[in-house]
C-alpha cells in the first residue's frame, strides 16, 4: 500500500491593466514544516488576471506532481488561492461559461486525478508567498527580463505557520528538496513545451471577461521590492543571463501614412505630421513611465529621427543612427497607393507579392535583401546590447522582419501582420541564440 503524500500548493496570478503585463507565482509547501519545496514564477506578457491565475495553478500542480513522480494516486494536493473564480470553477461548483477559459481549466484538471486535489479559497493576505512571486515576475517583465528563482525574496513574506485549513502533516518522509526542485523544473519546462498552440496563444494574448458569478479582476498592484535577474519560469538555464531586449517602435504618422502610400527609403523622406508628433510624445511618456529603455537607436530617415528625438528628450538619452534600420526602397512605387501600383505596374506587383526575391519596379529592394541587412543588424545589436534594453525606432518592414525571423516564420508572414503607426513590439534574444517575441503592435499608449 502506497504511503500518502500530502503537499500544499499556493498559487496566484495578476495583470497590471487587466489585460496588461501579467505574471504568475506558485509555491509547493511541506504541510508538516511550512517550508517551501518548490517555487515557480513567470512573466507571460499581456494577459488578464484570470489567465495569470490559471497559469499559476497549472504551474503549482505540475511542480507538486514532479516532486513525487512515483506517488500516483497516493499524492494529495491541497490548493489554496485567493481567486474565488478559479477555486469555485475547479471545485465544480461554478460552470465555466467563457469558451476561452475552458482549455485552461481542462489543462489544470488533467495534471492529477481529480480525487487527489482539493481547493480552498483564502484571503490575499494569506497568500503572500505566491502573490510576491507573481509580482516579482511582473516586475521582471517590466524591466525587460524574466524571473529567476535564485533572486527571489518571496519566501520572506511567507507566514511562519500556515493558517487553518492546511492538511495534516505528510505521512512518511519529506521528499529530498534539491532533487524534487530539479524534477519540478524539468516537468514545468516539459509542460510548457507540450502545450497546445491554442492554449499558448491564449496565455499570452487572450482577454477574458469575468465569468458569471465570478470575482472582479482588479489590476494587480506592484510590491515595494522587485525581482532579480531573468529566467523563464523553471525552464531557462541559469547561466543565460539577461537577454538583449529590442523594443521596436514604429515611427509616428506622416502625411503619407493615413493615405496608405508606399513610403520607403527611396522617396521624399517626409517629416512627422501633427498627429505623428503627438504619437511620438505619447510614446515618449510611455517609455518614461516604464523606465526600462537604456539605449536608443534610430533609422536615418527623418520620421524615425523625429520620433526617437521625442523619446530621447524625455529619457535623457542620446540617439544612435543605424543605416540598417531604414525602410525598404520601394523604387518607382514610392508615394503611390497599392491601387495605383496595381494599375500602373500590375505584373511587377504580382511578382513582388509572390516572391521575397523580387524587387519593386525601378530597382528597389526585395524583401530578401531587407531580411539580410536586418538579420545582420540584429546580430550586431544583440552582441552590443547583451543584457540591456534598447529602443529601435524604425519602420514597418524592418519591424516585421525582426518578428518574422524571431518566430522562424516564412517570408509571406510579412503580409499577415498588422503594424500601426507608433506601435510597440518587443523581441528578447538570449545567450543560447533563442528569441522570444513578447509584444506585437501594442498601441495602448496612444489611447
For each residue, the residues with C-beta under 8 A, 3 or more apart:
1:
2: 71 72 73 74
3: 74 171 172
4: 74 76 170 171 172
5: 68 71 74 75 76 170 171 172 175
6: 31 75 76 77 78 167 168 169 170 171
7: 28 29 30 31 37 64 67 68 75 76 77 78 170
8: 28 29 30 31 77 78 79 80 162 166 167
9: 26 27 28 29 57 60 61 63 64 77 78 79 80
10: 26 27 29 60 79 80 81 127 129 130
11: 24 25 26 27 53 56 57 59 60 79 80 81 130
12: 24 25 26 53 56 81 82 83 124 127 130 131 133 134
13: 22 23 24 25 49 51 52 53 54 55 56 83 134 220
14: 22 23 24 49 52 53 131 134 135 138 219 220
15: 18 19 20 21 22 47 48 49 51 52 217 219 220
16: 20 21 22 138 219 220 222
17: 20 21 46 219 444
18: 15 48 49 217 218 219 220
19: 15 22 46 47 48 206 207
20: 15 16 17 46 219
21: 15 16 17 43 45 46 138 141 142
22: 13 14 15 16 19 43 44 45 46 47 48 49 51 52 138 220
23: 13 14 41 42 43 44 52 134 135 136 137 138 140 141 147
24: 11 12 13 14 40 41 42 44 52 53 55 56 59 133 134 137
25: 11 12 13 39 40 41 56 129 130 131 132 133 134 135 136 137 154
26: 9 10 11 12 39 40 41 56 57 59 60 63 130 133
27: 9 10 11 36 38 39 40 60 129 130 133 154 158
28: 7 8 9 36 37 38 39 60 63 64 67 184
29: 7 8 9 10 34 35 36 37 162
30: 7 8 33 34 35 36 37 170 174
31: 6 7 8 34 78 162 166 167 168 169 170
32: 169 170 174
33: 30 174
34: 29 30 31 158 159 160 161 162
35: 29 30 177
36: 27 28 29 30 39 129 155 158
37: 7 28 29 30 67 174 175 177 180 181
38: 27 28 63 64 66 67 177 180 181 184
39: 25 26 27 28 36 63 133 149 152 154 155
40: 24 25 26 27 56 59 60 62 63 133 184 188 233 234
41: 23 24 25 26 59 133 134 136 137 147 149 152 154 227 233
42: 23 24 55 59 137 146 147 232 233
43: 21 22 23 137 138 140 141 145 146 147
44: 22 23 24 47 51 52 55 137 203 204
45: 21 22 141 204 205 438 439
46: 17 19 20 21 22 204 205 439 442
47: 15 19 22 44 51 52 55 203 204 205 206 207
48: 15 18 19 22 51 52 206 207 208 217
49: 13 14 15 18 22 52 53 83 217 218 219 220
50: 53 54 83 85 86 101 208 210 211 214 217
51: 13 15 22 44 47 48 54 55 104 202 203 206 208
52: 13 14 15 22 23 24 44 47 48 49 55 56 134 220
53: 11 12 13 14 24 49 50 56 57 81 83 85 86
54: 13 50 51 57 58 86 101 104 105 108
55: 13 24 42 44 47 51 52 58 59 104 203
56: 11 12 13 24 25 26 40 52 53 59 60 81 130 134
57: 9 11 26 53 54 60 61 79 81 86 90 108
58: 54 55 61 62 104 107 108 111 191
59: 11 24 26 40 41 42 55 56 62 63 188 233
60: 9 10 11 26 27 28 40 56 57 63 64 79 130
61: 9 57 58 64 65 77 79 108 111 112 117
62: 40 58 59 65 66 111 184 187 188 191
63: 9 26 28 38 39 40 59 60 66 67 184 187 188 234
64: 7 9 28 38 60 61 67 68 75 77 112
65: 61 62 68 69 75 111 112 187
66: 38 62 63 69 180 183 184 185 186 187 188
67: 7 28 37 38 63 64 175 180 183 184
68: 5 7 64 65 71 75 175 180
69: 65 66 183
70:
71: 2 5 68 74 75
72: 2 75
73: 2 113 115 116
74: 2 3 4 5 71
75: 5 6 7 64 65 68 71 72 112 116
76: 4 5 6 7 116 117 118 167
77: 6 7 8 9 61 64 112 116 117 118
78: 6 7 8 9 31 117 118 119 120 165 166 167
79: 8 9 10 11 57 60 61 87 90 117 118 119 120
80: 8 9 10 11 120 121 122 126 127 165 166
81: 10 11 12 53 56 57 86 87 119 120 121 122 127 130
82: 12 121 122 123 124 126 127 131
83: 12 13 49 50 53 86 87 121 215
84: 87 88 121 214 215
85: 50 53 88 89 94 210 211 214 215
86: 50 53 54 57 81 83 89 90
87: 79 81 83 84 90 91 119 120 121
88: 84 85 91 93 94 121 213 214
89: 85 86 92 93 94 95 96 101 105 211
90: 57 79 86 87 105 108 109 117 119
91: 87 88 94 119
92: 89
93: 88 89
94: 85 88 89 91 211 213 214
95: 89 212
96: 89 101 102 105 211
97: 101 211 212
98: 101 102 208 209 211
99: 102
100: 103 104 202 206 208
101: 50 54 89 96 97 98 104 105 208 211
102: 96 98 99 105 106
103: 100 106 107 196 198 199 202
104: 51 54 55 58 100 101 107 108 199 202
105: 54 89 90 96 101 102 108 109
106: 102 103 109 110
107: 58 103 104 110 111 195 199
108: 54 57 58 61 90 104 105 111
109: 90 105 106 114
110: 106 107
111: 58 61 62 65 107 108
112: 61 64 65 75 77 116 117
113: 73 116 117
114: 109 117
115: 73
116: 73 75 76 77 112 113
117: 61 76 77 78 79 90 112 113 114
118: 76 77 78 79 167
119: 78 79 81 87 90 91
120: 78 79 80 81 87 165
121: 80 81 82 83 84 87 88
122: 80 81 82 126 127 163 165
123: 82 126 127
124: 12 82 127 128 131
125: 128
126: 80 82 122 123 159 163
127: 10 12 80 81 82 122 123 124 130 131
128: 124 125 131 132 157 158 159
129: 10 25 27 36 132 133 154 155 157 158
130: 10 11 12 25 26 27 56 60 81 127 133 134 154
131: 12 14 25 82 124 127 128 134 135 157
132: 25 128 129 135 136 152 153 154 156 157 223
133: 12 24 25 26 27 39 40 41 129 130 136 137 147 152 154
134: 12 13 14 23 24 25 41 52 56 130 131 137 138 220
135: 14 23 25 131 132 138 139 220 221 222 223 227
136: 23 25 41 132 133 139 140 147 152 153 154 223 226 227 228
137: 23 24 25 41 42 43 44 133 134 140 141 146 147 227
138: 14 16 21 22 23 43 134 135 141 142 220 222
139: 135 136 142 143 222 223 226 227
140: 23 43 136 137 143 145 146 147 148 226 227 228 230
141: 21 23 43 45 137 138 144 145 146 438
142: 21 138 139 290 292
143: 139 140 226 292 389
144: 141 242 243 245 247 292 389 426 428
145: 43 140 141 227 229 230 242 243 245
146: 42 43 137 140 141 230 231 232 233 236 243
147: 23 41 42 43 133 136 137 140 151 152 227 230 231 232 233
148: 140 151 152 227 228 229 230 231 238
149: 39 41 152 231 234
150: 228 238
151: 147 148 227 228 229
152: 39 41 132 133 136 147 148 149 155 227 228
153: 132 136 156 157 225
154: 25 27 39 41 129 130 132 133 136 157 158
155: 36 39 129 152 158
156: 132 153
157: 128 129 131 132 153 154
158: 27 34 36 128 129 154 155
159: 34 126 128 162 163
160: 34
161: 34
162: 8 29 31 34 159 165 166
163: 122 126 159 166
164:
165: 78 80 120 122 162
166: 8 31 78 80 162 163
167: 6 8 31 76 78 118
168: 6 31
169: 6 31 32
170: 4 5 6 7 30 31 32 173 174
171: 3 4 5 6
172: 3 4 5
173: 170
174: 30 32 33 37 170 177
175: 5 37 67 68 179 180
176: 179 180
177: 35 37 38 174 180 181
178: 181 182
179: 175 176 182 183
180: 37 38 66 67 68 175 176 177 183 184
181: 37 38 177 178 184 185
182: 178 179 185 186
183: 66 67 69 179 180 186 187
184: 28 38 40 62 63 66 67 180 181 187 188 234
185: 66 181 182 188 189 234 235
186: 66 182 183 189 190 234
187: 62 63 65 66 183 184 190 191
188: 40 59 62 63 66 184 185 191 192 233 234 235
189: 185 186 192 193 233 234 235
190: 186 187 193 194
191: 58 62 187 188 194 195
192: 188 189 195 233 235
193: 189 190
194: 190 191
195: 107 191 192 199 200 203
196: 103 199 200
197: 200 201
198: 103 201 202
199: 103 104 107 195 196 202 203
200: 195 196 197 203 204
201: 197 198 204 205 206
202: 51 100 103 104 198 199 205 206
203: 44 47 51 55 195 199 200 206
204: 44 45 46 47 200 201
205: 45 46 47 201 202
206: 19 47 48 51 100 201 202 203
207: 19 47 48
208: 48 50 51 98 100 101 211
209: 98
210: 50 85 214 215 216 217
211: 50 85 89 94 96 97 98 101 208 214
212: 95 97
213: 88 94
214: 50 84 85 88 94 210 211 217
215: 83 84 85 210
216: 210
217: 15 18 48 49 50 210 214
218: 18 49
219: 14 15 16 17 18 20 49
220: 13 14 15 16 18 22 49 52 134 135 138
221: 135
222: 16 135 138 139 226
223: 132 135 136 139 226
224:
225: 153
226: 136 139 140 143 222 223
227: 41 135 136 137 139 140 145 147 148 151 152
228: 136 140 148 150 151 152
229: 145 148 151 241 242
230: 140 145 146 147 148 236 240 241 242 243
231: 146 147 148 149 234 235 236 238 240
232: 42 146 147 235 236 436
233: 40 41 42 59 146 147 188 189 192 236
234: 40 63 149 184 185 186 188 189 231
235: 185 188 189 192 231 232
236: 146 230 231 232 233 240 430
237: 240 432
238: 148 150 231
239: 431
240: 230 231 236 237 243 430 431 432
241: 229 230 386 387 431
242: 144 145 229 230 386 387 388
243: 144 145 146 230 240 387 428 429 430 431 436
244: 381 382 383 385 386 387 388 390 428 429
245: 144 145 388 389 390 426 427 428 429 438
246: 378 381 382 385 390 392 402 426 427 428 429
247: 144 287 292 293 389 390 391 392 424 425 426
248: 392 394 398 399 402 403 424 425 426 427
249: 283 307 311 391 392 393 394 422 423 424
250: 394 395 396 399 419 420 421 422 423
251: 254 272 276 280 299 301 303 304 306 307 393 394 395 421 422
252: 272 273 275 276 277 278 279 280 283 303 306 307 421 422
253: 257 258 272 273 275 276 279 421 422
254: 251 257 263 270 271 272 273 276 303
255: 258 259 270 273
256: 259 261 263 270 335
257: 253 254 260 263 273 276 421
258: 253 255 275
259: 255 256 337
260: 257 337 338
261: 256 335 336 337
262: 267 330 333 334 335 336 337 338 341 360
263: 254 256 257 267 270 327 330 334 335
264: 267 327 328 329 330 334 364 365 395 397
265: 301 326 327 328 329
266: 329 330 331 334 364
267: 262 263 264 270 330 334 335
268: 334 335
269: 301 302 303
270: 254 255 256 263 267 302 303
271: 254 302 303 306
272: 251 252 253 254 276 277 280 302 303 306 307
273: 252 253 254 255 257 276 277
274: 277 278
275: 252 253 258 278 279
276: 251 252 253 254 257 272 273 279 280 303 306 307 421 422
277: 252 272 273 274 280 281 306 310
278: 252 274 275 281 282
279: 252 253 275 276 282 283 307 421 422 446
280: 251 252 272 276 277 283 284 306 307 310 311 422
281: 277 278 284 285 310
282: 278 279 285 286 422 445 446
283: 249 252 279 280 286 287 307 310 311 422 424 445 446
284: 280 281 287 288 310 311 313 314 315
285: 281 282 288 289 314 445
286: 282 283 289 290 424 445
287: 247 283 284 290 291 292 293 311 314 315 391
288: 284 285 291 314 315
289: 285 286
290: 142 286 287 293
291: 287 288
292: 142 143 144 247 287 389
293: 247 287 290 296 311 315 317 389 390 391
294: 317 385 388 389 390
295: 317 320 385 388 389 390 391
296: 293 308 311 312 315 317 318 319 320 390 391 393
297: 319 320 321 322 325 381 390 391 392 393
298: 304 305 307 308 319 320 321 322 325 392 393 394
299: 251 304 305 321 322 325 326 327 393 394 395 398
300: 304 305 321 322 323 325 326
301: 251 265 269 304 305 326 327 395
302: 269 270 271 272 305 306
303: 251 252 254 269 270 271 272 276 306 307
304: 251 298 299 300 301 307 308 325 393 394 395
305: 298 299 300 301 302 308 309 319 321 393
306: 251 252 271 272 276 277 280 302 303 309 310
307: 249 251 252 272 276 279 280 283 298 303 304 310 311 393 422
308: 296 298 304 305 311 312 319 391 393
309: 305 306 312 313 319
310: 277 280 281 283 284 306 307 313 314
311: 249 280 283 284 287 293 296 307 308 314 315 317 391 393
312: 296 308 309 315 316 317 318 319
313: 284 309 310 316
314: 284 285 287 288 310 311
315: 284 287 288 293 296 311 312
316: 312 313
317: 293 294 295 296 311 312
318: 296 312
319: 296 297 298 305 308 309 312 393
320: 295 296 297 298
321: 297 298 299 300 305
322: 297 298 299 300 325 377 381 392
323: 300 326
324: 373 374 376 377 380
325: 297 298 299 300 304 322 377 392 393 394 395 398
326: 265 299 300 301 323 394 395 398
327: 263 264 265 299 301 394 395 396 397 398
328: 264 265 360 364 365 367 370 395 397
329: 264 265 266 334 360 363 364 365
330: 262 263 264 266 267 333 334 360 364 365
331: 266 334 359 360 361 362 363 364 365
332: 345 360 361 362 364
333: 262 330 336 341 345 360 361 362 364
334: 262 263 264 266 267 268 329 330 331
335: 256 261 262 263 267 268
336: 261 262 333 340 341 344
337: 259 260 261 262 340 341
338: 260 262 341 342 349
339: 342 343
340: 336 337 343 344
341: 262 333 336 337 338 344 345 348 349 361
342: 338 339 345 346 349
343: 339 340 346
344: 336 340 341
345: 332 333 341 342 348 349 360 361
346: 342 343 349 350
347: 350 351
348: 341 345 351 352 358 360 361
349: 338 341 342 345 346 352 353
350: 346 347 353 354
351: 347 348 354 355 358
352: 348 349 355 358 359 360 366
353: 349 350 415
354: 350 351 358
355: 351 352 358 366
356: 366 367 368 371 411
357: 366 367 368
358: 348 351 352 354 355 366
359: 331 352 363 364 365 366 369
360: 262 328 329 330 331 332 333 345 348 352 364 365
361: 331 332 333 341 345 348 364
362: 331 332 333
363: 329 331 359
364: 264 266 328 329 330 331 332 333 359 360 361
365: 264 328 329 330 331 359 360 369 370
366: 352 355 356 357 358 359 369 370
367: 328 356 357 370 371 397 401 411 414
368: 356 357 371 372 411
369: 359 365 366 372 373
370: 328 365 366 367 373 374 397 398 401
371: 356 367 368 374 375 401 404 405 411
372: 368 369 375 376
373: 324 369 370 376 377
374: 324 370 371 377 378 398 401 402 405
375: 371 372 378 379 401 405
376: 324 372 373 379 380
377: 322 324 325 373 374 380 381 398
378: 246 374 375 381 382 402 405 429
379: 375 376 382 383
380: 324 376 377 383 384
381: 244 246 297 322 377 378 384 385 390 392
382: 244 246 378 379 385 386 429
383: 244 379 380 386
384: 380 381
385: 244 246 294 295 381 382 388 389 390
386: 241 242 244 382 383 431
387: 241 242 243 244
388: 242 244 245 294 295 385
389: 143 144 245 247 292 293 294 295 385
390: 244 245 246 247 293 294 295 296 297 381 385
391: 247 249 287 293 295 296 297 308 311
392: 246 247 248 249 297 298 322 325 381 402
393: 249 251 296 297 298 299 304 305 307 308 311 319 325
394: 248 249 250 251 298 299 304 325 326 327 398 399
395: 250 251 264 299 301 304 325 326 327 328 398 399
396: 250 327 399 400 419
397: 264 327 328 367 370 400 401 414
398: 248 299 325 326 327 370 374 377 394 395 401 402
399: 248 250 394 395 396 402 403 419 425
400: 396 397 403 404 413 414 417 419
401: 367 370 371 374 375 397 398 404 405 414
402: 246 248 374 378 392 398 399 405 406 425 427
403: 248 399 400 406 407 409 417 425 427 437 440
404: 371 400 401 407 409 410 411 413 414 417
405: 371 374 375 378 401 402 408 435
406: 402 403 427 429 435 436 437
407: 403 404 413 435 437
408: 405
409: 403 404 413
410: 404 413
411: 356 367 368 371 404 414
412: 415 416
413: 400 404 407 409 410 416 417
414: 367 397 400 401 404 411 417
415: 353 412
416: 412 413
417: 400 403 404 413 414 440 441
418: 441
419: 250 396 399 400 423 425 441
420: 250 423 441 443
421: 250 251 252 253 257 276 279
422: 249 250 251 252 253 276 279 280 282 283 307 443 446
423: 249 250 419 420 441 442 443
424: 247 248 249 283 286 439 441 442 443 445
425: 247 248 399 402 403 419 437 439 440 441 442
426: 144 245 246 247 248 437 438 439
427: 245 246 248 402 403 406 435 436 437 438
428: 144 243 244 245 246 435 436 438
429: 243 244 245 246 378 382 406 433 434 435 436
430: 236 240 243 433 434 435 436
431: 239 240 241 243 386
432: 237 240
433: 429 430
434: 429 430
435: 405 406 407 427 428 429 430
436: 232 243 406 427 428 429 430
437: 403 406 407 425 426 427 440
438: 45 141 245 426 427 428
439: 45 46 424 425 426 442
440: 403 417 425 437
441: 417 418 419 420 423 424 425
442: 46 423 424 425 439 445
443: 420 422 423 424 446 447
444: 17 447
445: 282 283 285 286 424 442
446: 279 282 283 422 443
447: 443 444
